[in-house]
Amino acid sequence: MDSVRLKKGKEKAVRQLHPWIFSGAIDRIEGKPKNGDIISVTDSNTNFLAYGFFNDQSRVAVRLLEWDRETEINESWWRNKIRNAVKLRTDLQTDQTNTYRVIFSEADYLPGLIVDRYADFLSVQILTSGVERIKPLVLDELQILLEPKGVFDRSDASARAHEGMEASSGGVLLGSEPPEFVNVKENGIVYQVNIAEGQKSGFYCDQRDNRKWVAEFAKGKKVLDCFCYSGGFSLNAMKNGASEVVSVDSSALALETLKKNIEVNNFQNIPQSQIQSDVNKQLRLFREENEKFDLIILDPPKYAPSRSALTKASRAYKDLNRMAMHLLNEGGLLATFSCSGAVDISMFKQIIAWAALDAGKNVQFIQQYSQPADHPVRSSFPEGEYLKGLLCRIS
C-alpha cells in the first residue's frame, strides 16, 4: 500500500481522530498513489497512524477513514458504515416526517458522501474521488436498505472542483426518474420538492427542528420570512396561528413552489403574501414604507465559505440583522441564522451585538439553535457544526 509520511509535529490532530490531513502537513509520499486510492499515513518516524483517501488535487490531501491498523477497508467495511448511518436515522421516519439526511459525510465516517431522503426517492452527492470509486457499492447498499423508487445525483459542482473532479452529469443513478415535484412530509406539513432543480439537494432538511421551534412564537404575530425558499418557516408560522405571513425570496421558482405548498396544506385563507426581491433591498423598502413586524426570520445563504471570507461575511451578517431590527415592533422577535461553518456561535452573537449597537437597539438572546439529529457533529470534527441560530428579543 502506498503511504504518506507527515512532517514532525503534524501527527497530533490525526491521533485525536480528526479526519483531515492538509497537503502542507505531508513530508513525503511513498509510491505513486492515484486520486481516490486508499493509503496509509505514518508519523515522521514511520509509525502507523491511519488509513485514508488520497487526493493530490485538494487542500485536504488525505481524508481519514480508519485508525485501526488491523482493519481492512474493503466492501464489508463500506457496507457496514452505510448500514450504521441508515440505522441511526430509523426513528426519524414517521407518519409526520419522511424527509431527512440519511448520510452526512465525515459525521458518518463516509467523507464526501451525502444522501438525503425525499419520501420514496433519494438525492445523492458524491464529492470525493474516493467515494466516486465505490459509487456502485453505495448505490447497491442504499437499494438494499431503503428500497427507493429512484436515486438522483445532485453532486455539488464547486465541491467536486475543489477535489479536482469533473462536474457530475447529474440525472438518475438508480431506478426511475422522480416526478417534477415529490410530495414529502416534515413535522406534519407537506412540501413539494423539486429534486432535480431545487436548491442544494432539493430541500433544506437541516432546519426541520428549528422551523417547528420558531413557529411556537408565531401565534397571533405578523411574520416576515426572509430567504424563505419553498416556505419552511412560513408554512410552520401559518400552521401555528400567525396573523399574517410575508415571504421574501429572490427566486421565482422558490416562490412558485411556496404557493403550491400553501395550497396543498390548505393555508390559502391565512393572510399572506410572497415578494420576489433581493432581501436587502426589500428590507430597505419596508423601512421606507414604515412597515413593522412582530417576528422576523433571517435564513440567508452561506456568507463565509471559508475563514478568508470572514471579514466580508461579518459585515454582511451585521448589515442584514441591523436592517431587520429596525422593522420590528417594540419587543419583537428576530430569529436569525448562519450556515457558515467558519462563523461559530460566539462570533455570531458578537455580530448580532454589533448590529444592535448600530441600530440603537437592545438585544436579549432567548433561544439558541443548531442542526438536527440527522446532521450530527463528530467530537473529533468540530468543522461539521455549521448551522447556528439565535432567537432574539429586540427593544
Residue pairs with C-beta under 8 A, 6 or more apart in sequence:
1 31
1 38
1 39
1 40
2 29
2 30
2 31
2 32
2 33
2 37
2 39
2 40
2 54
3 29
3 30
3 31
3 39
3 40
3 41
3 42
4 21
4 26
4 28
4 29
4 30
4 33
4 39
4 40
4 41
4 42
4 54
4 61
4 62
5 26
5 27
5 28
5 29
5 30
5 42
5 43
5 44
5 46
6 14
6 21
6 25
6 26
6 27
6 41
6 42
6 43
6 44
6 49
7 25
7 26
7 27
7 44
8 27
8 43
8 44
9 44
10 21
10 25
10 27
10 44
11 43
11 44
11 49
13 20
13 21
14 21
14 41
14 49
14 50
14 64
15 49
16 380
17 64
17 67
17 380
18 64
18 380
18 381
19 52
19 63
19 64
19 65
19 106
19 109
19 111
19 378
19 380
19 381
20 60
20 62
20 63
20 64
20 381
20 383
21 41
21 52
21 60
21 61
21 62
21 63
21 64
22 59
22 60
22 61
23 56
23 58
23 59
23 60
23 61
25 61
26 61
26 62
27 44
31 39
33 39
33 54
33 56
34 54
35 54
35 55
35 56
35 57
35 129
35 163
35 164
36 53
36 54
36 55
36 128
36 129
36 130
36 132
36 133
37 53
37 54
37 130
38 51
38 52
38 53
38 54
38 65
38 73
38 130
39 51
39 52
39 53
39 54
39 62
40 48
40 49
40 50
40 51
41 48
41 49
41 50
41 51
41 52
41 62
41 64
42 48
42 49
43 49
48 69
49 67
50 64
50 65
50 66
50 67
51 64
51 65
51 66
51 67
51 73
52 62
52 63
52 64
52 65
52 66
53 62
53 63
53 65
53 111
53 112
53 128
53 129
53 130
54 61
54 62
55 61
55 62
55 63
55 128
55 129
55 130
55 163
55 164
56 164
57 163
57 164
57 165
58 162
58 163
58 164
59 162
63 106
63 111
63 112
63 128
63 130
64 111
65 73
65 109
65 111
66 73
66 77
71 77
75 137
78 134
78 137
78 138
78 141
79 137
79 141
81 108
81 109
81 110
82 103
82 110
82 138
82 141
82 142
82 145
83 141
83 145
84 108
85 102
85 103
85 104
85 108
85 110
86 102
86 103
86 145
86 146
88 108
88 376
89 100
89 101
89 102
89 373
89 374
92 100
92 373
92 374
93 100
93 117
95 185
96 185
96 186
96 187
96 188
97 185
97 186
97 187
97 188
97 208
98 117
98 118
98 119
98 184
98 185
99 116
99 117
99 118
99 119
99 184
99 185
99 186
99 191
99 193
99 203
99 205
100 116
100 117
100 205
100 208
100 372
100 374
101 114
101 115
101 116
101 117
101 205
101 206
101 374
101 375
102 115
102 116
102 117
102 122
102 142
102 146
102 374
103 110
103 113
103 114
103 115
104 114
104 374
104 375
104 376
104 384
105 111
105 112
105 113
105 114
105 127
105 384
106 378
106 381
106 383
106 384
107 375
107 376
107 377
107 378
107 381
107 384
108 376
110 131
111 128
111 130
111 131
112 126
112 127
112 128
112 129
112 130
112 131
112 163
113 124
113 125
113 126
113 127
113 128
113 131
113 138
114 124
114 125
114 127
114 201
115 122
115 123
115 124
115 125
115 142
116 122
116 123
116 124
116 201
116 202
116 203
116 205
117 123
117 146
117 148
118 178
118 182
118 184
118 193
118 195
118 202
118 203
119 182
119 183
119 184
119 185
120 148
120 149
120 150
120 182
121 148
121 149
121 150
121 151
121 152
121 178
121 182
121 195
122 142
122 146
122 148
122 150
122 151
122 152
123 151
123 152
123 154
123 195
123 201
123 202
124 138
124 139
124 142
124 151
124 152
124 153
124 154
124 155
124 173
125 153
125 154
125 155
125 156
125 159
125 201
126 132
126 135
126 138
126 153
126 155
126 160
126 168
127 155
127 156
127 159
127 160
127 163
127 165
128 163
128 165
129 163
129 164
129 165
131 138
132 165
135 173
139 151
139 173
139 174
142 148
142 151
142 174
143 151
143 174
143 175
148 174
148 175
149 175
149 176
149 178
150 172
150 174
150 175
150 176
150 177
150 178
151 172
151 173
151 174
151 175
152 170
152 171
152 172
152 173
152 177
152 178
152 195
152 196
153 168
153 169
153 170
153 171
153 172
153 173
154 170
154 195
154 196
154 200
154 201
154 202
155 167
155 168
155 170
156 200
157 167
157 168
160 166
160 167
160 168
161 167
170 196
171 177
178 195
178 196
180 194
180 196
181 192
181 193
181 194
181 257
181 260
182 192
182 193
182 194
182 195
182 202
183 190
183 191
183 192
183 193
183 264
184 190
184 191
184 193
184 203
185 191
186 205
186 208
186 211
186 232
187 208
187 211
187 212
187 236
188 239
189 235
189 236
189 239
189 261
189 265
190 261
190 264
190 265
191 203
191 230
191 231
191 232
191 235
191 261
192 230
192 257
192 260
192 261
192 264
193 202
193 203
193 230
194 202
194 253
194 257
195 201
195 202
196 202
197 253
198 230
198 253
198 257
199 229
199 251
199 254
203 230
204 229
204 232
205 372
205 374
206 339
206 371
206 372
206 375
206 387
207 232
207 233
207 299
207 337
207 387
208 372
209 369
209 372
210 335
210 337
210 369
210 372
210 389
211 232
211 233
211 236
212 236
213 367
213 369
214 233
214 236
214 237
214 295
214 297
214 335
214 369
214 391
215 233
215 236
215 237
215 239
215 240
216 240
217 295
217 333
217 335
217 391
218 236
218 237
218 240
218 241
218 242
218 295
219 240
219 241
219 242
220 241
220 242
220 243
221 237
221 242
221 243
221 293
221 294
221 295
221 333
222 242
222 243
222 244
222 246
222 292
222 293
222 294
222 295
223 233
223 234
223 237
223 242
223 244
223 245
223 246
223 293
223 294
223 295
223 296
223 297
224 246
224 248
224 286
224 293
224 295
224 296
224 297
224 324
224 327
225 231
225 233
225 234
225 237
225 245
225 246
225 247
225 248
225 297
225 299
226 248
226 249
226 279
226 282
226 283
226 296
226 297
226 298
226 299
226 300
226 324
227 248
227 249
227 279
227 298
227 299
227 300
227 301
228 234
228 247
228 248
228 249
228 254
228 255
228 258
228 274
228 297
228 299
229 249
229 251
229 254
229 257
229 258
229 299
230 254
230 257
230 258
230 261
231 247
231 257
231 258
231 261
231 262
233 297
233 299
233 335
234 245
234 247
234 258
234 272
235 258
235 261
235 262
235 265
235 267
237 245
237 295
238 245
238 262
238 265
238 267
238 270
238 272
239 265
239 267
242 270
242 295
243 271
244 270
244 271
244 272
245 270
245 271
245 272
245 273
246 272
246 273
246 274
246 275
246 293
247 255
247 258
247 272
247 273
247 274
247 275
248 274
248 275
248 276
248 277
248 279
248 282
249 255
249 258
249 274
249 276
249 279
250 276
250 277
250 278
250 279
251 276
252 276
255 274
255 276
258 274
259 274
262 268
262 272
275 282
277 285
279 300
279 320
280 319
280 320
280 323
283 320
283 323
283 324
283 327
284 323
286 327
287 323
287 326
287 327
291 327
292 327
292 328
292 329
292 332
293 327
293 328
293 329
293 332
294 328
294 329
294 332
294 333
295 332
295 333
295 334
295 335
296 324
296 327
296 328
296 332
296 333
296 334
296 335
297 335
297 336
297 337
298 320
298 321
298 324
298 334
298 335
298 336
298 337
299 337
299 339
300 316
300 317
300 320
300 337
300 338
300 339
301 339
302 339
302 340
303 309
303 312
303 313
303 316
303 317
303 338
303 340
303 343
304 310
304 312
304 313
304 314
304 340
304 341
304 342
304 343
305 340
305 342
306 342
307 342
309 342
310 342
310 343
310 347
313 340
313 342
313 343
314 343
314 347
314 351
317 338
317 343
317 348
317 351
317 355
318 351
318 354
318 355
318 358
319 355
321 334
321 336
321 351
321 352
321 355
322 355
322 356
322 358
322 359
324 334
324 336
325 334
325 355
325 356
325 359
325 361
325 363
325 394
326 359
328 334
328 394
330 395
331 393
331 394
331 395
332 393
332 394
333 366
333 391
333 392
333 393
333 394
334 390
334 391
334 392
334 394
335 369
335 389
335 390
335 391
335 392
336 352
336 389
336 390
336 392
337 369
337 387
337 388
337 389
337 390
338 348
338 387
338 388
338 389
339 386
339 387
340 386
341 383
341 384
341 385
341 386
343 351
343 388
344 385
344 388
345 368
345 388
348 388
348 390
349 365
349 390
352 363
352 365
352 390
352 392
353 363
356 362
356 363
356 394
361 394
361 395
362 394
362 395
363 392
363 393
363 394
364 392
364 393
364 395
365 390
365 391
365 392
366 391
366 392
366 393
367 390
367 391
368 388
368 389
368 390
368 391
369 387
369 388
369 389
369 390
369 391
370 385
370 387
370 388
370 389
371 377
371 385
371 386
371 387
375 384
375 387
376 384
377 384
377 385
378 384
